[in-house]
Amino acid sequence: MAAPLLEIDDLRVGIRSNAAAEILRGVSLTIERGETLAVVGESGCGKSLTSLSVMGLLPDGLEKRGGTIRFEGAILPITDNEAMRRIRGRRIGMVFQEPMAALNPVFTIGDQVAEVILEHEAVSRADAMARVVDLLARVGLPDPAQIAREHPHRLSGGQRQRVVIAMALACRPDLLIADEPTTALDVTVQAQIMRLLQELQRDLGIAILLITHNLGLVAQVADRVAVMYAGRKVEEAATAGLFAAPQHPYTRGLLAATPRPGRRRAGEPPLTEIPGVVPSVTELLSGCRFRPRCAFAGDVCASVDPAFGGRVACHFPQTVELVPGVVT
């Protein structure tokens, strides 16, 4: 049986100056070729840090403390920057959360997209620039030759996002990591960007690791969903199964906090909030870290952090299916 395209096994990342502080606490994920895995959870749950770990781009002050990341069965050398430079862009592309921050304001769009191609392939600059124009056209930008001559500030937010997608796909990678690819875009542009990613996935056969807060988006595009909380995976299932019968109280809370216009019962509040906040990585808590916010917590939750058991990490998983459009 072929190995998964990407396999993250028991990944642990902590703060170098604080031996007790772990940000990622044993994260395990797999992605098969051609599929879309969505990773969801509140800000501060470790979603983006997981993706940066895969790219070998851990922020200063953080360190990998354990676990492995395999790509096509081989361990990724995420602590070796020179080795990872040969993989980033060529085998794994990434759409970063804020396109304006991902683009250099002093270079033209064409120069920046061509740089990816020239870094990884033995082609002339003229050939690289011709491919840039084709890429910009493929991601739906009007007059791609002119766009290639522009600087980032001359483009709209949606256009910059398309440029970043073109950069990520310039060398036809096998895996695309999309970190909040529709953040700060209006709903019309969001829909256009996601349709574009789905079309490119179908045409190129790439796998997508989608990091997002948008559960409505997840329901439309993801094959599987992994829910993260406080640096670990707490639930994972096929998308339809997770939305129909979420088992972890946190997952049920996320779904309850999702707007459902026209689908509320009479007298039901527009949104149901999850009380409390995600704990700080430096906050030492025994047992389950979701316990202070959980309505189902028992005595065992205060002392034993639940292991991940096939689908969910919870001592008291909820197994009742939800009424469509209603979260209990």
C-alpha positions as a Markdown table, in Angstrom:
| # | Residue | x | y | z |
|---|---|---|---|---|
| 1 | Met | 0.0 | 0.0 | 0.0 |
| 2 | Ala | 1.4 | 3.4 | -1.0 |
| 3 | Ala | 2.4 | 5.8 | 1.8 |
| 4 | Pro | 0.3 | 8.9 | 2.3 |
| 5 | Leu | 1.5 | 12.0 | 0.4 |
| 6 | Leu | 2.0 | 13.8 | 3.8 |
| 7 | Glu | 2.2 | 12.1 | 7.1 |
| 8 | Ile | 2.7 | 14.1 | 10.4 |
| 9 | Asp | 3.3 | 11.8 | 13.3 |
| 10 | Asp | 3.3 | 13.0 | 17.0 |
| 11 | Leu | 4.7 | 16.4 | 16.1 |
| 12 | Arg | 5.7 | 18.5 | 19.1 |
| 13 | Val | 6.9 | 22.1 | 19.0 |
| 14 | Gly | 7.8 | 24.2 | 22.0 |
| 15 | Ile | 9.3 | 27.5 | 23.1 |
| 16 | Arg | 13.1 | 27.3 | 23.3 |
| 17 | Ser | 13.4 | 29.4 | 26.4 |
| 18 | Asn | 10.6 | 27.6 | 28.3 |
| 19 | Ala | 11.0 | 23.8 | 28.6 |
| 20 | Ala | 7.4 | 23.4 | 30.0 |
| 21 | Ala | 5.7 | 25.3 | 27.2 |
| 22 | Glu | 4.5 | 23.2 | 24.2 |
| 23 | Ile | 2.5 | 24.8 | 21.4 |
| 24 | Leu | 2.0 | 21.6 | 19.4 |
| 25 | Arg | 1.4 | 18.6 | 21.6 |
| 26 | Gly | 1.6 | 15.4 | 19.6 |
| 27 | Val | -0.1 | 16.5 | 16.3 |
| 28 | Ser | -0.7 | 13.6 | 13.8 |
| 29 | Leu | -2.3 | 14.1 | 10.4 |
| 30 | Thr | -2.2 | 12.4 | 7.0 |
| 31 | Ile | -3.1 | 13.7 | 3.5 |
| 32 | Glu | -3.6 | 11.4 | 0.5 |
| 33 | Arg | -2.8 | 12.5 | -3.1 |
| 34 | Gly | -5.6 | 14.6 | -4.6 |
| 35 | Glu | -7.6 | 15.1 | -1.4 |
| 36 | Thr | -8.5 | 18.1 | 0.6 |
| 37 | Leu | -7.9 | 18.0 | 4.4 |
| 38 | Ala | -9.3 | 21.0 | 6.3 |
| 39 | Val | -7.8 | 21.9 | 9.7 |
| 40 | Val | -10.1 | 24.0 | 11.8 |
| 41 | Gly | -10.2 | 25.6 | 15.3 |
| 42 | Glu | -10.0 | 29.0 | 17.0 |
| 43 | Ser | -7.0 | 31.3 | 16.7 |
| 44 | Gly | -4.1 | 30.0 | 18.9 |
| 45 | Cys | -5.0 | 26.3 | 18.5 |
| 46 | Gly | -1.8 | 25.6 | 16.4 |
| 47 | Lys | -3.2 | 25.3 | 12.9 |
| 48 | Ser | -0.8 | 27.7 | 11.1 |
| 49 | Leu | 2.1 | 26.5 | 13.2 |
| 50 | Thr | 1.5 | 23.0 | 12.0 |
| 51 | Ser | 1.7 | 24.2 | 8.4 |
| 52 | Leu | 4.8 | 26.3 | 9.0 |
| 53 | Ser | 6.4 | 23.2 | 10.6 |
| 54 | Val | 5.8 | 21.2 | 7.4 |
| 55 | Met | 7.5 | 24.0 | 5.4 |
| 56 | Gly | 10.4 | 24.2 | 7.8 |
| 57 | Leu | 9.6 | 27.8 | 8.7 |
| 58 | Leu | 9.3 | 27.7 | 12.4 |
| 59 | Pro | 9.4 | 31.3 | 13.9 |
| 60 | Asp | 12.4 | 32.3 | 15.9 |
| 61 | Gly | 12.3 | 31.1 | 19.4 |
| 62 | Leu | 10.4 | 27.9 | 18.7 |
| 63 | Glu | 11.9 | 24.4 | 18.4 |
| 64 | Lys | 10.8 | 21.0 | 17.2 |
| 65 | Arg | 10.9 | 18.7 | 20.2 |
| 66 | Gly | 9.6 | 15.4 | 18.7 |
| 67 | Gly | 7.8 | 13.6 | 16.1 |
| 68 | Thr | 8.3 | 13.2 | 12.3 |
| 69 | Ile | 7.0 | 14.7 | 9.1 |
| 70 | Arg | 7.1 | 12.4 | 6.1 |
| 71 | Phe | 6.5 | 13.4 | 2.5 |
| 72 | Glu | 6.0 | 10.5 | 0.0 |
| 73 | Gly | 7.4 | 8.2 | 2.7 |
| 74 | Ala | 10.6 | 10.1 | 3.3 |
| 75 | Ile | 11.3 | 12.2 | 6.4 |
| 76 | Leu | 11.3 | 15.9 | 5.6 |
| 77 | Pro | 14.5 | 17.6 | 6.8 |
| 78 | Ile | 12.6 | 20.5 | 8.4 |
| 79 | Thr | 15.5 | 21.7 | 10.5 |
| 80 | Asp | 17.8 | 21.9 | 7.4 |
| 81 | Asn | 17.0 | 25.1 | 5.7 |
| 82 | Glu | 19.1 | 24.4 | 2.6 |
| 83 | Ala | 17.5 | 21.0 | 2.1 |
| 84 | Met | 14.0 | 22.5 | 2.6 |
| 85 | Arg | 14.7 | 25.2 | 0.0 |
| 86 | Arg | 14.8 | 22.5 | -2.6 |
| 87 | Ile | 11.4 | 21.2 | -1.5 |
| 88 | Arg | 9.5 | 24.5 | -0.8 |
| 89 | Gly | 7.9 | 25.7 | -4.0 |
| 90 | Arg | 8.9 | 22.7 | -6.0 |
| 91 | Arg | 7.2 | 19.8 | -4.1 |
| 92 | Ile | 5.1 | 21.8 | -1.5 |
| 93 | Gly | 3.6 | 25.2 | -2.2 |
| 94 | Met | 2.0 | 27.5 | 0.3 |
| 95 | Val | -0.5 | 30.2 | 0.1 |
| 96 | Phe | 0.2 | 32.4 | 3.1 |
| 97 | Gln | -2.5 | 34.1 | 5.2 |
| 98 | Glu | -1.9 | 37.7 | 4.2 |
| 99 | Pro | -0.9 | 38.1 | 0.5 |
| 100 | Met | 0.4 | 41.6 | 0.9 |
| 101 | Ala | 2.9 | 40.4 | 3.5 |
| 102 | Ala | 3.9 | 37.5 | 1.3 |
| 103 | Leu | 4.7 | 39.8 | -1.7 |
| 104 | Asn | 7.8 | 42.1 | -1.8 |
| 105 | Pro | 6.6 | 45.7 | -2.5 |
| 106 | Val | 9.7 | 46.7 | -4.4 |
| 107 | Phe | 9.6 | 43.9 | -7.1 |
| 108 | Thr | 7.1 | 43.4 | -9.9 |
| 109 | Ile | 4.7 | 40.6 | -9.8 |
| 110 | Gly | 6.4 | 39.0 | -12.8 |
| 111 | Asp | 9.8 | 39.0 | -11.1 |
| 112 | Gln | 8.4 | 37.4 | -7.9 |
| 113 | Val | 6.6 | 34.6 | -9.6 |
| 114 | Ala | 9.5 | 34.0 | -12.0 |
| 115 | Glu | 11.9 | 33.7 | -9.0 |
| 116 | Val | 10.2 | 30.5 | -7.9 |
| 117 | Ile | 10.6 | 28.9 | -11.3 |
| 118 | Leu | 14.2 | 30.0 | -11.7 |
| 119 | Glu | 15.1 | 28.8 | -8.2 |
| 120 | His | 14.0 | 25.2 | -9.0 |
| 121 | Glu | 14.2 | 24.7 | -12.8 |
| 122 | Ala | 16.9 | 25.1 | -15.4 |
| 123 | Val | 15.1 | 27.5 | -17.7 |
| 124 | Ser | 16.0 | 30.9 | -19.2 |
| 125 | Arg | 14.5 | 34.0 | -17.8 |
| 126 | Ala | 12.6 | 34.6 | -20.9 |
| 127 | Asp | 11.0 | 31.2 | -20.7 |
| 128 | Ala | 10.2 | 31.7 | -17.0 |
| 129 | Met | 8.5 | 35.0 | -17.7 |
| 130 | Ala | 6.4 | 33.4 | -20.4 |
| 131 | Arg | 5.3 | 30.8 | -17.9 |
| 132 | Val | 4.5 | 33.6 | -15.4 |
| 133 | Val | 2.0 | 35.2 | -17.9 |
| 134 | Asp | 0.4 | 31.8 | -18.5 |
| 135 | Leu | 0.2 | 31.2 | -14.7 |
| 136 | Leu | -1.4 | 34.6 | -14.1 |
| 137 | Ala | -3.9 | 33.8 | -16.8 |
| 138 | Arg | -4.7 | 30.4 | -15.4 |
| 139 | Val | -5.6 | 31.9 | -12.0 |
| 140 | Gly | -8.1 | 34.2 | -13.7 |
| 141 | Leu | -6.2 | 37.6 | -13.7 |
| 142 | Pro | -7.2 | 39.9 | -16.6 |
| 143 | Asp | -4.4 | 41.1 | -18.9 |
| 144 | Pro | -1.8 | 38.9 | -17.3 |
| 145 | Ala | 1.1 | 40.5 | -19.2 |
| 146 | Gln | 0.3 | 43.9 | -17.7 |
| 147 | Ile | -0.3 | 42.4 | -14.2 |
| 148 | Ala | 3.2 | 40.9 | -14.5 |
| 149 | Arg | 4.7 | 44.4 | -14.9 |
| 150 | Glu | 2.8 | 45.8 | -11.9 |
| 151 | His | 3.9 | 46.1 | -8.2 |
| 152 | Pro | 1.7 | 44.5 | -5.5 |
| 153 | His | 0.2 | 47.8 | -4.2 |
| 154 | Arg | -1.4 | 48.3 | -7.6 |
| 155 | Leu | -3.5 | 45.2 | -7.2 |
| 156 | Ser | -6.7 | 44.5 | -5.3 |
| 157 | Gly | -6.8 | 42.1 | -2.4 |
| 158 | Gly | -8.4 | 39.4 | -4.6 |
| 159 | Gln | -5.9 | 39.9 | -7.3 |
| 160 | Arg | -3.0 | 39.7 | -4.9 |
| 161 | Gln | -4.4 | 36.4 | -3.5 |
| 162 | Arg | -4.5 | 35.0 | -7.0 |
| 163 | Val | -0.9 | 36.0 | -7.5 |
| 164 | Val | 0.1 | 34.2 | -4.4 |
| 165 | Ile | -1.7 | 31.1 | -5.6 |
| 166 | Ala | 0.1 | 31.4 | -8.9 |
| 167 | Met | 3.4 | 31.6 | -7.1 |
| 168 | Ala | 2.5 | 28.5 | -5.0 |
| 169 | Leu | 1.6 | 26.5 | -8.1 |
| 170 | Ala | 4.5 | 27.7 | -10.3 |
| 171 | Cys | 6.4 | 24.4 | -10.2 |
| 172 | Arg | 3.3 | 22.2 | -10.1 |
| 173 | Pro | 3.8 | 21.0 | -6.5 |
| 174 | Asp | 2.1 | 17.8 | -5.2 |
| 175 | Leu | 0.8 | 19.5 | -2.1 |
| 176 | Leu | -0.6 | 23.0 | -1.6 |
| 177 | Ile | -1.0 | 24.4 | 1.9 |
| 178 | Ala | -3.6 | 27.1 | 1.9 |
| 179 | Asp | -3.5 | 29.1 | 5.2 |
| 180 | Glu | -6.8 | 31.1 | 5.4 |
| 181 | Pro | -6.7 | 31.7 | 1.7 |
| 182 | Thr | -9.9 | 33.8 | 1.8 |
| 183 | Thr | -9.3 | 36.0 | 4.9 |
| 184 | Ala | -10.3 | 39.6 | 4.5 |
| 185 | Leu | -11.9 | 39.0 | 1.1 |
| 186 | Asp | -15.6 | 39.7 | 0.4 |
| 187 | Val | -17.8 | 36.7 | 0.0 |
| 188 | Thr | -18.0 | 37.0 | -3.8 |
| 189 | Val | -14.2 | 36.9 | -4.1 |
| 190 | Gln | -14.0 | 34.2 | -1.5 |
| 191 | Ala | -16.2 | 32.0 | -3.7 |
| 192 | Gln | -14.1 | 32.8 | -6.8 |
| 193 | Ile | -10.8 | 31.9 | -5.0 |
| 194 | Met | -12.2 | 28.5 | -3.7 |
| 195 | Arg | -13.6 | 27.6 | -7.1 |
| 196 | Leu | -10.2 | 28.4 | -8.6 |
| 197 | Leu | -8.4 | 26.1 | -6.0 |
| 198 | Gln | -10.9 | 23.3 | -6.7 |
| 199 | Glu | -10.4 | 23.7 | -10.5 |
| 200 | Leu | -6.6 | 23.7 | -10.2 |
| 201 | Gln | -6.8 | 20.6 | -7.9 |
| 202 | Arg | -8.9 | 18.8 | -10.4 |
| 203 | Asp | -6.7 | 19.7 | -13.3 |
| 204 | Leu | -3.3 | 19.2 | -11.6 |
| 205 | Gly | -4.1 | 16.4 | -9.1 |
| 206 | Ile | -2.7 | 18.3 | -6.2 |
| 207 | Ala | -3.6 | 17.6 | -2.5 |
| 208 | Ile | -4.7 | 20.6 | -0.4 |
| 209 | Leu | -4.1 | 21.2 | 3.3 |
| 210 | Leu | -6.7 | 23.9 | 4.0 |
| 211 | Ile | -6.4 | 25.9 | 7.2 |
| 212 | Thr | -9.5 | 28.0 | 8.0 |
| 213 | His | -12.0 | 29.3 | 10.5 |
| 214 | Asn | -14.8 | 29.1 | 7.9 |
| 215 | Leu | -16.8 | 25.9 | 8.6 |
| 216 | Gly | -19.2 | 26.8 | 5.7 |
| 217 | Leu | -16.3 | 26.7 | 3.4 |
| 218 | Val | -15.1 | 23.4 | 4.9 |
| 219 | Ala | -18.5 | 21.8 | 4.3 |
| 220 | Gln | -18.3 | 22.7 | 0.6 |
| 221 | Val | -14.7 | 21.7 | -0.3 |
| 222 | Ala | -13.1 | 19.4 | 2.2 |
| 223 | Asp | -12.9 | 15.6 | 2.1 |
| 224 | Arg | -11.9 | 15.2 | 5.7 |
| 225 | Val | -11.8 | 17.6 | 8.7 |
| 226 | Ala | -9.3 | 17.7 | 11.6 |
| 227 | Val | -10.3 | 19.8 | 14.6 |
| 228 | Met | -7.5 | 21.3 | 16.7 |
| 229 | Tyr | -7.6 | 22.7 | 20.2 |
| 230 | Ala | -4.8 | 24.0 | 22.3 |
| 231 | Gly | -2.1 | 22.5 | 20.2 |
| 232 | Arg | -3.5 | 19.0 | 19.6 |
| 233 | Lys | -6.0 | 17.2 | 17.3 |
| 234 | Val | -9.2 | 16.5 | 19.2 |
| 235 | Glu | -11.4 | 15.1 | 16.4 |
| 236 | Glu | -11.0 | 13.9 | 12.8 |
| 237 | Ala | -13.6 | 12.5 | 10.4 |
| 238 | Ala | -14.9 | 12.6 | 6.9 |
| 239 | Thr | -16.6 | 16.0 | 6.4 |
| 240 | Ala | -20.2 | 14.7 | 6.1 |
| 241 | Gly | -19.8 | 12.5 | 9.2 |
| 242 | Leu | -18.3 | 15.3 | 11.3 |
| 243 | Phe | -21.0 | 17.8 | 10.4 |
| 244 | Ala | -23.8 | 15.2 | 11.0 |
| 245 | Ala | -22.5 | 13.8 | 14.2 |
| 246 | Pro | -19.7 | 15.7 | 15.8 |
| 247 | Gln | -18.4 | 13.9 | 18.9 |
| 248 | His | -16.1 | 16.3 | 20.7 |
| 249 | Pro | -17.8 | 19.0 | 22.8 |
| 250 | Tyr | -15.5 | 21.5 | 21.2 |
| 251 | Thr | -16.5 | 20.5 | 17.7 |
| 252 | Arg | -20.1 | 20.8 | 18.6 |
| 253 | Gly | -19.4 | 24.2 | 20.1 |
| 254 | Leu | -17.7 | 25.4 | 16.9 |
| 255 | Leu | -20.7 | 24.3 | 14.8 |
| 256 | Ala | -23.1 | 25.9 | 17.2 |
| 257 | Ala | -21.2 | 29.2 | 16.8 |
| 258 | Thr | -21.6 | 29.1 | 13.0 |
| 259 | Pro | -24.2 | 31.5 | 11.6 |
| 260 | Arg | -27.1 | 29.7 | 10.0 |
| 261 | Pro | -29.4 | 32.3 | 8.5 |
| 262 | Gly | -33.0 | 31.1 | 8.3 |
| 263 | Arg | -32.2 | 27.7 | 10.0 |
| 264 | Arg | -32.7 | 28.6 | 13.6 |
| 265 | Arg | -35.6 | 27.2 | 15.7 |
| 266 | Ala | -38.0 | 29.7 | 17.2 |
| 267 | Gly | -36.5 | 31.4 | 20.3 |
| 268 | Glu | -33.0 | 30.0 | 19.6 |
| 269 | Pro | -30.2 | 32.7 | 19.9 |
| 270 | Pro | -28.5 | 33.6 | 16.6 |
| 271 | Leu | -25.2 | 32.2 | 17.9 |
| 272 | Thr | -24.1 | 30.0 | 20.8 |
| 273 | Glu | -20.7 | 31.0 | 22.1 |
| 274 | Ile | -18.2 | 28.7 | 23.7 |
| 275 | Pro | -17.5 | 30.2 | 27.1 |
| 276 | Gly | -13.9 | 31.1 | 28.1 |
| 277 | Val | -10.8 | 31.2 | 25.8 |
| 278 | Val | -8.1 | 29.0 | 24.5 |
| 279 | Pro | -5.5 | 28.5 | 27.3 |
| 280 | Ser | -2.1 | 30.1 | 26.9 |
| 281 | Val | 0.7 | 27.7 | 26.0 |
| 282 | Thr | 2.5 | 28.8 | 29.2 |
| 283 | Glu | -0.6 | 28.0 | 31.3 |
| 284 | Leu | 0.0 | 24.6 | 33.0 |
| 285 | Leu | -3.3 | 22.6 | 33.2 |
| 286 | Ser | -3.7 | 19.0 | 34.3 |
| 287 | Gly | -6.0 | 16.7 | 32.5 |
| 288 | Cys | -8.0 | 17.8 | 29.4 |
| 289 | Arg | -7.2 | 21.4 | 28.4 |
| 290 | Phe | -10.8 | 21.9 | 27.2 |
| 291 | Arg | -12.2 | 21.0 | 30.6 |
| 292 | Pro | -12.7 | 24.6 | 31.9 |
| 293 | Arg | -15.0 | 25.3 | 28.9 |
| 294 | Cys | -16.8 | 22.0 | 28.7 |
| 295 | Ala | -20.3 | 21.3 | 29.9 |
| 296 | Phe | -19.7 | 17.6 | 29.9 |
| 297 | Ala | -16.5 | 17.4 | 31.9 |
| 298 | Gly | -16.3 | 14.8 | 34.7 |
| 299 | Asp | -13.8 | 14.1 | 37.5 |
| 300 | Val | -11.5 | 12.1 | 35.2 |
| 301 | Cys | -11.1 | 15.2 | 32.9 |
| 302 | Ala | -9.4 | 17.1 | 35.7 |
| 303 | Ser | -6.5 | 14.6 | 35.9 |
| 304 | Val | -6.3 | 12.6 | 32.7 |
| 305 | Asp | -5.7 | 14.1 | 29.3 |
| 306 | Pro | -7.8 | 11.9 | 26.9 |
| 307 | Ala | -5.9 | 10.0 | 24.2 |
| 308 | Phe | -7.0 | 10.2 | 20.6 |
| 309 | Gly | -9.0 | 7.1 | 20.0 |
| 310 | Gly | -9.5 | 6.6 | 16.3 |
| 311 | Arg | -11.8 | 9.6 | 15.8 |
| 312 | Val | -11.9 | 11.8 | 19.0 |
| 313 | Ala | -9.9 | 12.7 | 22.1 |
| 314 | Cys | -12.6 | 12.9 | 24.7 |
| 315 | His | -13.6 | 11.0 | 27.9 |
| 316 | Phe | -17.3 | 11.7 | 27.2 |
| 317 | Pro | -17.8 | 11.9 | 23.4 |
| 318 | Gln | -21.3 | 12.9 | 22.3 |
| 319 | Thr | -22.7 | 10.3 | 19.9 |
| 320 | Val | -26.2 | 11.7 | 19.2 |
| 321 | Glu | -26.6 | 12.8 | 15.6 |
| 322 | Leu | -27.6 | 16.4 | 15.0 |
| 323 | Val | -30.8 | 17.5 | 13.4 |
| 324 | Pro | -29.7 | 19.1 | 10.1 |
| 325 | Gly | -29.1 | 22.8 | 10.6 |
| 326 | Val | -29.4 | 22.5 | 14.4 |
| 327 | Val | -26.6 | 22.0 | 16.9 |
| 328 | Thr | -27.5 | 20.8 | 20.4 |
